[in-house]
Amino acid sequence: MRYISTRGGIAPLRFQDAVMMGLARDGGLLLPETLPTVTAGMLDRWQYLPYQYLAKEILSLFIDDIPENDLEDLIERAYASFTHPQVTPMTRQGDVYILELFHGPTLAFKDVALQLLGNLFAYVLERTGGFMNILGATSGDTGSAAIAGVRGKNNINIFILHPHGRTSLIQALQMTTVLDPNVFNMAVRGTFDDAQALVKAIFNDLAFRDRHRLGAVNSINWARVLAQVVYYVYAYLKLRKLGHDSVDFSVPTGNFGDIFAGYVARTLLPRGCIRTLILATNANDILARFVAEGDYSRGQVQATSSPSMDIQIASNFERYLYYLRGEDGNAVGRDMDNFAATGLLDLSACRKQVAEDFRSRSVSEEETLATIGEFYRQYGYLLDPHTAVGVKAALELRDPARPVVCLATAHPAKFGAAVVRAIGSEPPLPPALAGLENRESRCAVLDADLATVRDFVAANALK
Ligand SMILES: *Cc1c(COP(=O)(O)O)cnc(C)c1O
């Protein structure tokens, strides 16, 4: 299996090179040259596999440059950090199934991908004798999951910027209480946008980037998408065992990464196994507008109680666009140039195709909190605000003829303030979060100034 760019401008790559490249050199995103498919016979064989074994079967369809034993070992180590034996267990609550993706070390679904990615980076660097310095900015979830993915690993240092005092306390502590010597937290005096702009400016300094072998862990890395395909198939197989041939998924969406993994799973499985992908957004509704009207145009970012979805430019959207444009890299390049210049993209001509793949719903702040409250009163089950967005969309759009699986992307205790507003009391703290305030922490507080941040990275970078 080789990897190509959505803009058609690079020679095909092996999987390991695709993982290390992250963003394609022509500015596009990497995708497999062809999407593999599986047969009903293969599903019969996979039906009873534990998560890790299923992951190996699926990953093997996309990876042919890592020996089987090594791949098994990488997967085993990635998911050993999850506290549930099924990794991503599923429960039924009333009319919906909830696929719990938050049993990893930082209690959000990003662990599923970043635990694997951290092990993959270390594996490749070990073999090539190289090193890397990971640099990223976070408003909360991604930073802590990325740190948890590479802490203590050889040949990797990680530098994560967060806006000083503007993440939740728990989110900041999940990062700053990690004391491994390869982890560097930087709290910048400014907003998330300031932090993001600093990271971009540093990456755009090509000499600096090459000298320090800077790497990124944002959701455009293909390995992250790939790791997420597994739980769609895992959930589907559980329902298949119960006699359901066809299911829907509801996915709370920000950067289009998780739902794009659903699209890959839908293509992988025999036709009709995954019928509809319900794309759920909060008030930041660019993707819902796209599905309803073909209107992909940038809006103002609004702050909501589901902050990990407060996004108006979905970085993985380009991957889906590639298929919408008939795998024509030139057309994708033109679209993305237009969008960069004007903030507008009219895809109304593709509406029919989009409607085959997705249904969508934008969920308001009031609806999100009401859903948390109603779900708790009816079933005694506590949703985090991101998951609640997906559940609300599922309850509205589901087809009673088929089961619908709602992806639960974070543990409610990570977003305690929203839960308090919804049900009037704090969610119980799981062991991973208990006593965080009393632990030792380490963090550099810096001005939001390019030279200051760049010098800090240069001084602490692996060389
Ligand atoms: C990142 C995140 C999302 C959105 O995932 P995308 O892949 O960006 O669509 C949803 N919920 C939580 C809790 C997240 O951390």
The ligand as a MOL file (V3000), in Angstrom:
LIG
                    3D

  0  0  0     0  0            999 V3000
M  V30 BEGIN CTAB
M  V30 COUNTS 15 15 0 0 0
M  V30 BEGIN ATOM
M  V30 1 C -11.0810 16.4360 19.2970 0
M  V30 2 C -12.4000 16.1240 19.9000 0
M  V30 3 C -13.5740 16.0360 19.1200 0
M  V30 4 C -13.6060 16.3180 17.6300 0
M  V30 5 O -12.8980 15.3620 16.8790 0
M  V30 6 P -12.4760 15.6890 15.3770 0
M  V30 7 O -11.6720 14.5240 14.9280 0
M  V30 8 O -11.6850 16.9760 15.4370 0
M  V30 9 O -13.7290 15.8490 14.5920 0
M  V30 10 C -14.7450 15.6850 19.7600 0
M  V30 11 N -14.7910 15.4720 21.1050 0
M  V30 12 C -13.6920 15.5500 21.8740 0
M  V30 13 C -13.8180 15.3120 23.3340 0
M  V30 14 C -12.4610 15.8770 21.3100 0
M  V30 15 O -11.3670 15.9580 22.0970 0
M  V30 END ATOM
M  V30 BEGIN BOND
M  V30 1 1 1 2
M  V30 2 1 2 3
M  V30 3 2 2 14
M  V30 4 1 3 4
M  V30 5 2 3 10
M  V30 6 1 4 5
M  V30 7 1 5 6
M  V30 8 2 6 7
M  V30 9 1 6 8
M  V30 10 1 6 9
M  V30 11 1 10 11
M  V30 12 2 11 12
M  V30 13 1 12 13
M  V30 14 1 12 14
M  V30 15 1 14 15
M  V30 END BOND
M  V30 END CTAB
M  END
